[in-house]
Amino acid sequence: MNRQILNLAIPNIISNLSVPLLGAVDTALVGHLEEAYYLGAIALGGMIFNFIFWGFGFLRMGTTGLTAQAFGKEDKTESVMILARALTVAGVFSLLIVLLQAWIADLSFWVVEASPEVERYTRIYFDIRIYTAPATLCLYAINGWFLGMQNARYPMIVTVVLNAINIALDVYFVHSLGMTVDGVAWGTLIARYAGVTLAVVLLLTRYKDWLKSYVHNLLMEVKALKKFFSVNRDIFIRTLCLIFSFSFFTAKSASFGDVILAANSILLQLWMIVSYGIDGFAYAAESLIGRYKGSRQQQKVVQAVKYCFIWGIGIGVSASIVYAVFDVQILRLFTDQQPVIDAAMVVFLWTIAGPTVSSFSYIWDGVFIGATVTEPMRNSMIIATLGFFLPAYFIGVPYIGNHALWLAMVLFMLGRGLTLSLYAPKHILQRR
């Protein structure tokens, strides 16, 4: 079992870690420019696109769970049709995003409190990056399908190549050409389309025979569509709560001023780096739990859950130790602005606690997605947002200021892990 988990997890970890590496490079590039508002603009721009694109994360997660179960049943036709439905949904929604971009921008800047300089540069970033929507959503669908087919290698190749291109372009545009946030946005746009092109080439090369099982009349089959949208509806609501919490965090960081916004955005990058590492084992759980659920091997389901948790929590604890030992040194990799470093150190304790606390919720997410038991995920996220995150912030902020944001984030992760642990015996482990 450990070998199977590692065969899936290691490529996922490599591909996942390239994502925050890209964010870290972007943060470091603009963090070393003269003004803090460039870093604030990247943070707010990233928040806006997280809100837009993470909302469609169901195209990756739902596709993985459904495909893995079809793979476990050895149903080739259904596997291909799941991909076709996911790509159709991706195409429709990406077109809507592009067409509604002006409304999305106005709403985003109405919601977010930011200085005039931060807003100005965020708009420049937004106007370029919005056109990544078709490539981004299609990549969600294709990579989700690869993972469901127990193929973690292709998403790794696509993601690493995409982010390597992105990093190279960002460094060239910002460092060599003297661009600012516009250079980061153009790098992202070009890299996304290079990535989706590579994904399609890999799909057509490796799965050419599988794609022959496509049956056009089944694309809009009512029963299959009902299951597809039922699973993805719950994941969508769950993801909206996640996006809301992170977006709320960034928006409230901006209300504390540009220095706090810059400091919090760097610390959030550190949370993301660890989350993507742990998610390698969460993705392995998605693939394996879905496969074993599809082939009705409950004993292996329980075994996979156990070992994925051991690996995931191990990474979380290790990261907490590294952050505790190398706090200031890590911060200096991101910025040389002493006020930003000082502000980050004031709340760094929460970043030390974050990886260990978060590891439980990340692994449970992978388990429930693989089993396509999505209602508990939805309920858990609503409880964590309304019952833990928001009360912690609003009660704490008058007394402890920025600490209240980080307390809210830690309790949010803790709430997710606890509630999913309560749901697991009935829905996953089948203990009543």
C-alpha positions as CSV (number, residue, x, y, z in Angstrom):
1,M,0.0,0.0,0.0
2,N,2.8,2.4,0.9
3,R,4.3,1.9,-2.6
4,Q,1.0,2.6,-4.3
5,I,0.6,5.8,-2.2
6,L,4.1,7.0,-2.9
7,N,3.8,6.2,-6.6
8,L,0.8,8.6,-6.7
9,A,1.9,11.1,-4.1
10,I,5.5,11.8,-5.1
11,P,4.5,13.1,-8.6
12,N,1.7,15.1,-7.0
13,I,4.0,16.6,-4.5
14,I,6.5,17.6,-7.2
15,S,3.8,19.2,-9.3
16,N,2.0,20.7,-6.3
17,L,5.2,22.3,-4.9
18,S,5.9,24.0,-8.3
19,V,2.7,26.0,-7.7
20,P,3.7,27.7,-4.5
21,L,7.2,28.0,-5.9
22,L,5.8,30.1,-8.7
23,G,3.9,32.2,-6.1
24,A,7.0,32.5,-4.0
25,V,9.1,33.7,-7.0
26,D,6.4,36.2,-7.9
27,T,6.3,37.4,-4.3
28,A,10.1,37.6,-4.2
29,L,10.3,39.5,-7.5
30,V,7.8,42.2,-6.6
31,G,8.8,42.1,-2.9
32,H,12.2,43.4,-3.8
33,L,10.8,46.3,-5.9
34,E,10.9,49.7,-4.3
35,E,7.3,50.0,-3.2
36,A,5.2,47.6,-1.0
37,Y,2.1,48.3,-3.0
38,Y,3.4,46.1,-5.9
39,L,3.3,43.1,-3.4
40,G,-0.1,44.2,-2.3
41,A,-1.4,44.2,-5.9
42,I,-0.1,40.7,-6.5
43,A,-1.7,39.5,-3.3
44,L,-5.1,41.1,-4.1
45,G,-4.9,40.0,-7.8
46,G,-4.1,36.5,-6.7
47,M,-7.0,36.6,-4.2
48,I,-9.5,37.7,-7.0
49,F,-8.4,34.9,-9.3
50,N,-8.4,32.4,-6.5
51,F,-12.0,33.3,-5.9
52,I,-12.8,33.0,-9.6
53,F,-10.8,29.8,-10.4
54,W,-10.9,27.9,-7.1
55,G,-14.7,28.0,-7.4
56,F,-14.3,25.7,-10.4
57,G,-12.0,23.4,-8.5
58,F,-14.8,20.8,-8.7
59,L,-13.7,20.3,-12.3
60,R,-10.6,18.8,-11.0
61,M,-11.8,17.1,-7.7
62,G,-15.1,15.8,-9.0
63,T,-13.6,14.5,-12.1
64,T,-10.9,12.6,-10.2
65,G,-13.4,10.9,-7.9
66,L,-15.9,9.9,-10.6
67,T,-13.2,8.8,-13.0
68,A,-11.4,6.7,-10.3
69,Q,-14.6,4.9,-9.5
70,A,-15.2,4.2,-13.2
71,F,-11.6,3.0,-13.5
72,G,-12.2,0.7,-10.6
73,K,-15.3,-0.7,-12.3
74,E,-13.3,-1.1,-15.6
75,D,-15.9,1.0,-17.4
76,K,-13.9,2.6,-20.2
77,T,-16.8,4.4,-21.9
78,E,-17.9,6.1,-18.7
79,S,-14.4,7.1,-17.9
80,V,-14.2,8.9,-21.3
81,M,-17.6,10.5,-20.9
82,I,-16.7,12.0,-17.5
83,L,-13.8,13.8,-19.2
84,A,-16.1,15.0,-22.0
85,R,-18.7,16.4,-19.6
86,A,-16.0,18.1,-17.5
87,L,-14.4,19.7,-20.6
88,T,-17.9,20.9,-21.8
89,V,-18.6,22.5,-18.5
90,A,-15.1,24.1,-18.4
91,G,-15.7,25.6,-21.9
92,V,-19.1,27.1,-21.0
93,F,-18.0,28.6,-17.7
94,S,-14.7,30.0,-19.1
95,L,-16.5,31.8,-21.9
96,L,-18.9,33.3,-19.3
97,I,-15.9,34.5,-17.2
98,V,-14.3,36.3,-20.1
99,L,-17.6,37.9,-21.2
100,L,-18.4,39.1,-17.7
101,Q,-14.9,40.3,-16.8
102,A,-15.9,44.0,-16.4
103,W,-18.7,43.1,-13.9
104,I,-16.3,40.7,-12.1
105,A,-13.7,43.4,-11.8
106,D,-16.1,46.1,-10.5
107,L,-17.5,43.8,-7.9
108,S,-14.1,42.7,-6.8
109,F,-12.8,46.2,-6.2
110,W,-16.1,47.2,-4.5
111,V,-15.7,44.4,-2.0
112,V,-12.0,44.8,-1.3
113,E,-10.6,47.8,0.7
114,A,-7.2,48.8,-0.7
115,S,-5.0,51.8,-1.2
116,P,-5.3,53.7,-4.5
117,E,-1.9,52.5,-5.6
118,V,-2.7,48.8,-4.8
119,E,-6.0,49.0,-6.6
120,R,-4.4,50.6,-9.7
121,Y,-1.8,47.9,-10.1
122,T,-4.3,45.1,-9.3
123,R,-6.5,46.3,-12.2
124,I,-3.5,46.1,-14.6
125,Y,-2.9,42.5,-13.4
126,F,-6.6,41.6,-13.6
127,D,-7.1,42.9,-17.2
128,I,-4.4,40.6,-18.5
129,R,-4.8,37.5,-16.4
130,I,-8.6,37.2,-16.9
131,Y,-7.9,35.6,-20.3
132,T,-6.3,32.6,-18.7
133,A,-9.8,31.3,-17.8
134,P,-10.2,28.8,-20.7
135,A,-6.8,27.3,-20.3
136,T,-7.1,27.1,-16.5
137,L,-10.5,25.4,-16.4
138,C,-9.7,22.9,-19.1
139,L,-6.5,22.0,-17.2
140,Y,-8.6,21.3,-14.1
141,A,-10.7,18.8,-16.0
142,I,-7.8,17.1,-17.8
143,N,-5.5,16.8,-14.8
144,G,-8.4,15.6,-12.7
145,W,-9.1,12.9,-15.3
146,F,-5.4,11.8,-15.4
147,L,-5.5,11.4,-11.6
148,G,-8.7,9.4,-11.7
149,M,-7.0,7.1,-14.2
150,Q,-4.3,6.5,-11.5
151,N,-1.8,8.5,-13.6
152,A,-0.1,11.1,-11.4
153,R,2.8,11.4,-13.8
154,Y,1.1,13.4,-16.5
155,P,-0.3,16.1,-14.2
156,M,3.2,16.4,-12.7
157,I,4.8,16.9,-16.2
158,V,2.1,19.4,-17.2
159,T,2.3,21.4,-14.0
160,V,6.1,21.5,-13.7
161,V,6.6,22.5,-17.3
162,L,3.8,25.1,-17.0
163,N,5.3,26.7,-13.9
164,A,8.8,26.5,-15.1
165,I,7.8,28.5,-18.2
166,N,5.8,30.9,-15.9
167,I,8.8,31.5,-13.6
168,A,11.2,32.0,-16.5
169,L,8.9,34.5,-18.1
170,D,8.2,36.3,-14.9
171,V,11.9,36.7,-14.1
172,Y,12.5,37.9,-17.7
173,F,9.6,40.4,-17.8
174,V,10.2,41.8,-14.3
175,H,13.9,41.5,-13.8
176,S,15.2,42.0,-17.4
177,L,12.5,44.2,-19.0
178,G,11.7,46.2,-15.9
179,M,8.0,45.4,-15.9
180,T,6.1,45.1,-12.6
181,V,2.7,43.4,-12.0
182,D,2.0,43.4,-15.8
183,G,5.0,41.2,-16.4
184,V,3.8,38.7,-13.8
185,A,0.4,38.6,-15.5
186,W,1.7,38.1,-19.0
187,G,4.0,35.3,-17.8
188,T,1.0,33.6,-16.3
189,L,-1.1,34.0,-19.4
190,I,1.5,32.6,-21.8
191,A,2.4,29.7,-19.5
192,R,-1.2,28.6,-19.0
193,Y,-1.8,28.1,-22.7
194,A,1.5,26.3,-23.1
195,G,0.4,24.0,-20.3
196,V,-3.0,23.1,-21.7
197,T,-1.4,22.5,-25.1
198,L,1.0,20.0,-23.5
199,A,-1.9,18.3,-21.6
200,V,-3.9,17.8,-24.8
201,V,-0.9,16.4,-26.6
202,L,-0.3,13.9,-23.7
203,L,-4.0,13.0,-23.6
204,L,-4.1,12.2,-27.4
205,T,-0.8,10.3,-27.3
206,R,-1.4,8.0,-24.3
207,Y,-5.2,7.6,-24.4
208,K,-5.9,7.6,-28.1
209,D,-7.6,4.1,-27.8
210,W,-9.6,5.1,-24.8
211,L,-11.0,8.2,-26.5
212,K,-12.5,5.9,-29.2
213,S,-15.0,4.8,-26.5
214,Y,-16.6,8.3,-26.7
215,V,-20.3,8.1,-27.4
216,H,-21.8,11.5,-28.3
217,N,-25.4,10.4,-27.3
218,L,-24.2,9.8,-23.7
219,L,-22.7,13.3,-23.2
220,M,-26.0,14.6,-21.9
221,E,-27.3,11.4,-20.3
222,V,-29.6,12.6,-17.6
223,K,-28.6,10.1,-14.9
224,A,-24.9,10.6,-15.4
225,L,-25.3,14.4,-15.5
226,K,-27.4,14.3,-12.3
227,K,-24.6,12.5,-10.5
228,F,-21.9,14.7,-12.0
229,F,-23.6,17.9,-10.9
230,S,-24.7,16.5,-7.6
231,V,-21.1,15.7,-6.6
232,N,-19.8,18.9,-8.1
233,R,-22.5,21.1,-6.5
234,D,-21.4,20.1,-3.0
235,I,-17.7,20.5,-3.9
236,F,-18.6,23.9,-5.4
237,I,-20.3,25.1,-2.2
238,R,-17.4,23.7,-0.2
239,T,-14.9,25.5,-2.4
240,L,-16.8,28.8,-2.2
241,C,-16.5,28.7,1.6
242,L,-12.8,28.0,1.3
243,I,-12.4,30.9,-1.2
244,F,-14.5,33.2,1.0
245,S,-12.3,32.5,4.0
246,F,-9.0,33.1,2.2
247,S,-10.4,36.1,0.3
248,F,-11.8,37.6,3.6
249,F,-8.4,37.0,5.1
250,T,-6.6,39.0,2.3
251,A,-9.2,41.7,2.2
252,K,-9.0,42.3,6.0
253,S,-5.2,42.2,5.7
254,A,-5.5,45.1,3.2
255,S,-7.6,47.1,5.7
256,F,-4.7,47.0,8.1
257,G,-2.4,48.8,5.6
258,D,0.1,47.9,2.9
259,V,2.8,46.7,5.3
260,I,0.5,44.2,7.1
261,L,-1.0,43.1,3.7
262,A,2.5,42.4,2.4
263,A,3.5,40.5,5.6
264,N,0.4,38.4,5.7
265,S,0.7,37.6,2.0
266,I,4.2,36.2,2.5
267,L,3.1,34.1,5.5
268,L,0.1,32.8,3.5
269,Q,2.6,31.7,0.9
270,L,4.3,29.6,3.5
271,W,1.0,28.0,4.4
272,M,0.4,27.3,0.7
273,I,3.8,25.7,0.2
274,V,3.1,23.1,2.9
275,S,-0.5,22.6,1.9
276,Y,0.6,21.6,-1.6
277,G,3.1,19.2,-0.2
278,I,0.4,17.5,2.0
279,D,-2.0,17.6,-0.9
280,G,0.2,15.2,-2.7
281,F,-1.0,12.5,-0.3
282,A,-4.5,13.9,-0.4
283,Y,-4.5,13.4,-4.2
284,A,-3.2,9.9,-3.7
285,A,-6.1,9.3,-1.4
286,E,-8.5,10.6,-4.0
287,S,-7.2,8.2,-6.6
288,L,-6.9,5.1,-4.4
289,I,-10.1,5.6,-2.4
290,G,-12.1,6.1,-5.6
291,R,-10.6,3.1,-7.2
292,Y,-11.2,0.8,-4.2
293,K,-14.7,2.2,-3.8
294,G,-15.4,1.4,-7.4
295,S,-14.1,-2.2,-7.1
296,R,-15.8,-2.6,-3.7
297,Q,-12.6,-3.3,-1.7
298,Q,-13.5,-1.8,1.7
299,Q,-10.6,-3.2,3.6
300,K,-8.2,-1.5,1.2
301,V,-10.2,1.8,1.6
302,V,-9.5,1.7,5.3
303,Q,-5.9,0.8,4.8
304,A,-5.4,3.6,2.3
305,V,-6.9,6.2,4.7
306,K,-4.6,5.1,7.5
307,Y,-1.4,5.3,5.5
308,C,-2.3,8.6,3.8
309,F,-2.8,10.1,7.2
310,I,0.5,8.9,8.5
311,W,2.4,10.5,5.5
312,G,0.3,13.7,5.5
313,I,0.6,14.4,9.2
314,G,4.4,13.6,9.1
315,I,4.9,16.3,6.5
316,G,2.8,18.8,8.5
317,V,4.8,18.3,11.7
318,S,8.1,18.4,9.8
319,A,7.2,21.7,8.2
320,S,6.2,23.2,11.6
321,I,9.6,22.4,12.9
322,V,11.4,23.9,9.9
323,Y,9.4,27.1,10.2
324,A,10.2,27.3,13.9
325,V,13.9,27.0,13.4
326,F,14.4,29.2,10.3
327,D,11.8,31.9,10.7
328,V,13.7,35.1,9.9
329,Q,15.9,33.4,7.3
330,I,12.8,32.2,5.4
331,L,11.2,35.6,5.5
332,R,14.3,37.2,4.0
333,L,14.0,35.0,0.9
334,F,10.7,36.8,0.2
335,T,11.5,40.5,0.9
336,D,14.3,42.8,2.1
337,Q,11.9,45.4,3.5
338,Q,12.5,45.4,7.3
339,P,9.0,46.8,8.2
340,V,7.4,43.9,6.4
341,I,9.7,41.3,8.1
342,D,9.0,42.9,11.5
343,A,5.3,42.7,11.0
344,A,5.5,39.1,9.9
345,M,7.5,38.1,12.9
346,V,4.9,39.5,15.2
347,V,2.4,36.8,14.0
348,F,4.8,34.1,12.9
349,L,3.8,31.7,15.7
350,W,0.5,31.0,13.8
351,T,2.5,30.0,10.7
352,I,4.5,27.5,12.8
353,A,1.2,25.9,14.1
354,G,-0.5,26.0,10.7
355,P,1.1,23.0,8.9
356,T,0.4,20.5,11.7
357,V,-3.2,21.7,12.3
358,S,-4.0,21.8,8.6
359,S,-2.8,18.4,7.7
360,F,-5.9,16.6,9.0
361,S,-8.3,18.6,7.0
362,Y,-6.3,18.2,3.8
363,I,-6.1,14.4,3.9
364,W,-9.8,14.1,4.9
365,D,-10.7,16.2,1.8
366,G,-8.8,13.8,-0.5
367,V,-10.5,10.8,1.2
368,F,-14.0,12.2,0.8
369,I,-13.5,13.4,-2.7
370,G,-12.3,9.9,-3.8
371,A,-15.3,8.3,-2.3
372,T,-17.5,11.0,-3.9
373,V,-19.1,11.5,-0.5
374,T,-19.4,15.2,-0.9
375,E,-22.3,16.3,1.3
376,P,-20.2,16.0,4.6
377,M,-17.4,18.0,2.9
378,R,-19.9,20.8,2.1
379,N,-21.4,20.7,5.7
380,S,-17.9,20.6,7.3
381,M,-16.8,23.7,5.4
382,I,-19.9,25.7,6.2
383,I,-19.5,24.8,9.9
384,A,-15.8,25.7,9.8
385,T,-16.5,29.1,8.1
386,L,-19.6,30.2,10.1
387,G,-18.8,28.5,13.4
388,F,-15.1,28.9,13.7
389,F,-13.5,31.4,11.2
390,L,-15.9,34.4,11.3
391,P,-16.6,34.3,15.1
392,A,-12.9,34.1,15.9
393,Y,-12.1,37.1,13.7
394,F,-15.0,39.4,14.8
395,I,-14.6,38.5,18.5
396,G,-10.8,38.8,18.5
397,V,-10.0,41.7,16.2
398,P,-10.9,44.5,18.6
399,Y,-8.5,43.1,21.2
400,I,-5.7,41.4,19.2
401,G,-5.8,43.0,15.8
402,N,-3.9,41.1,13.1
403,H,-3.6,38.1,15.4
404,A,-7.3,37.6,15.1
405,L,-7.0,36.9,11.4
406,W,-4.4,34.2,12.0
407,L,-6.4,32.7,15.0
408,A,-9.4,32.5,12.7
409,M,-7.4,30.7,10.0
410,V,-6.0,28.2,12.5
411,L,-9.5,27.5,14.0
412,F,-10.9,27.3,10.5
413,M,-8.5,24.4,9.6
414,L,-9.1,22.8,13.0
415,G,-12.9,22.9,12.5
416,R,-12.6,21.3,9.1
417,G,-10.5,18.4,10.4
418,L,-12.7,17.8,13.4
419,T,-16.0,17.8,11.6
420,L,-14.8,15.5,8.8
421,S,-13.4,13.1,11.5
422,L,-16.9,12.9,13.0
423,Y,-18.4,12.1,9.6
424,A,-15.8,9.5,8.6
425,P,-16.8,6.5,10.6
426,K,-20.3,6.4,8.9
427,H,-19.4,7.5,5.4
428,I,-15.9,6.3,4.8
429,L,-14.9,3.6,7.4
430,Q,-18.4,2.2,7.5
431,R,-18.6,2.0,11.3
432,R,-21.9,2.9,12.9
